[in-house]
Amino acid sequence: MKQVGLYEAKSKLSALVSALIESGDPVSLTKHGQVVAELRLPSTSSPSRGSMSTEDFFIAPGFDSLQIPNSDRLEPPLPPEDPRK
């Protein structure tokens, strides 16, 4: 994986993106020698349904078709009451 300093990356971002598209190899961005970010191609796969399957995780059967009526009119929650009263 190629490593490039932030200053150089800022100056040559278009060239780095072009090289990334051509090779597909991610590029690590460094600051003071430490990797702080990474440029990579976007993922083409999507998470599979049920990928968070555990004992405590549940998705309602109608979750994907859930509609919130009048969602633009929802009121914000009330602040908690002052316990000193």
C-alpha positions as a Markdown table, in Angstrom:
| # | Residue | x | y | z |
|---|---|---|---|---|
| 1 | Met | 0.0 | 0.0 | 0.0 |
| 2 | Lys | 1.4 | 3.4 | -1.0 |
| 3 | Gln | 1.8 | 6.0 | 1.7 |
| 4 | Val | 1.6 | 9.7 | 1.0 |
| 5 | Gly | 1.9 | 12.7 | 3.3 |
| 6 | Leu | -1.1 | 15.0 | 3.7 |
| 7 | Tyr | 0.7 | 17.9 | 2.1 |
| 8 | Glu | 1.7 | 16.0 | -1.0 |
| 9 | Ala | -1.8 | 14.4 | -1.1 |
| 10 | Lys | -3.4 | 17.9 | -1.0 |
| 11 | Ser | -1.2 | 19.0 | -3.9 |
| 12 | Lys | -1.7 | 15.9 | -6.0 |
| 13 | Leu | -5.2 | 14.7 | -5.1 |
| 14 | Ser | -6.4 | 14.3 | -8.7 |
| 15 | Ala | -3.3 | 12.3 | -9.6 |
| 16 | Leu | -3.7 | 10.0 | -6.6 |
| 17 | Val | -7.4 | 9.4 | -7.4 |
| 18 | Ser | -6.5 | 8.6 | -11.0 |
| 19 | Ala | -3.8 | 6.1 | -9.9 |
| 20 | Leu | -6.3 | 4.6 | -7.4 |
| 21 | Ile | -8.9 | 4.1 | -10.2 |
| 22 | Glu | -6.3 | 2.5 | -12.5 |
| 23 | Ser | -4.6 | 0.2 | -10.0 |
| 24 | Gly | -7.3 | -0.3 | -7.3 |
| 25 | Asp | -4.6 | -0.2 | -4.6 |
| 26 | Pro | -5.6 | 1.9 | -1.6 |
| 27 | Val | -3.4 | 4.9 | -0.6 |
| 28 | Ser | -2.6 | 5.6 | 3.0 |
| 29 | Leu | -2.4 | 9.3 | 4.0 |
| 30 | Thr | 0.1 | 10.1 | 6.7 |
| 31 | Lys | 0.7 | 13.0 | 9.1 |
| 32 | His | 4.0 | 13.1 | 10.8 |
| 33 | Gly | 4.7 | 9.5 | 9.7 |
| 34 | Gln | 1.4 | 8.1 | 11.1 |
| 35 | Val | -1.4 | 6.8 | 8.9 |
| 36 | Val | -4.5 | 9.1 | 9.6 |
| 37 | Ala | -6.7 | 8.2 | 6.6 |
| 38 | Glu | -7.0 | 6.0 | 3.6 |
| 39 | Leu | -8.2 | 6.5 | 0.0 |
| 40 | Arg | -9.8 | 3.4 | -1.5 |
| 41 | Leu | -12.4 | 2.5 | -4.1 |
| 42 | Pro | -16.0 | 2.4 | -2.8 |
| 43 | Ser | -17.3 | -0.9 | -1.8 |
| 44 | Thr | -19.7 | -2.5 | -4.3 |
| 45 | Ser | -21.2 | -5.0 | -1.9 |
| 46 | Ser | -24.0 | -4.2 | 0.5 |
| 47 | Pro | -24.4 | -5.7 | 3.9 |
| 48 | Ser | -26.5 | -8.8 | 3.9 |
| 49 | Arg | -29.7 | -8.8 | 5.8 |
| 50 | Gly | -29.3 | -10.5 | 9.1 |
| 51 | Ser | -25.6 | -9.6 | 9.4 |
| 52 | Met | -26.3 | -8.4 | 12.9 |
| 53 | Ser | -27.9 | -11.7 | 14.0 |
| 54 | Thr | -27.5 | -12.2 | 17.8 |
| 55 | Glu | -29.9 | -13.4 | 20.5 |
| 56 | Asp | -30.9 | -9.8 | 21.4 |
| 57 | Phe | -31.2 | -8.4 | 17.9 |
| 58 | Phe | -34.7 | -8.3 | 16.3 |
| 59 | Ile | -36.0 | -6.7 | 13.1 |
| 60 | Ala | -39.8 | -6.5 | 12.8 |
| 61 | Pro | -41.2 | -8.2 | 9.7 |
| 62 | Gly | -42.6 | -4.9 | 8.4 |
| 63 | Phe | -39.5 | -2.9 | 9.1 |
| 64 | Asp | -38.6 | -2.1 | 5.5 |
| 65 | Ser | -42.1 | -0.8 | 4.8 |
| 66 | Leu | -42.4 | 1.2 | 8.0 |
| 67 | Gln | -43.9 | 4.6 | 7.4 |
| 68 | Ile | -44.0 | 7.3 | 10.1 |
| 69 | Pro | -47.2 | 9.3 | 9.7 |
| 70 | Asn | -46.8 | 13.1 | 9.6 |
| 71 | Ser | -43.0 | 12.7 | 10.2 |
| 72 | Asp | -42.5 | 16.4 | 9.5 |
| 73 | Arg | -44.8 | 17.3 | 12.4 |
| 74 | Leu | -43.1 | 15.3 | 15.1 |
| 75 | Glu | -42.6 | 17.3 | 18.3 |
| 76 | Pro | -39.2 | 17.2 | 20.0 |
| 77 | Pro | -39.2 | 15.3 | 23.3 |
| 78 | Leu | -39.9 | 17.4 | 26.5 |
| 79 | Pro | -36.9 | 18.1 | 28.7 |
| 80 | Pro | -36.8 | 16.1 | 31.9 |
| 81 | Glu | -38.4 | 17.6 | 35.0 |
| 82 | Asp | -36.1 | 19.4 | 37.4 |
| 83 | Pro | -35.7 | 17.0 | 40.4 |
| 84 | Arg | -35.2 | 20.0 | 42.8 |
| 85 | Lys | -38.9 | 20.9 | 42.5 |
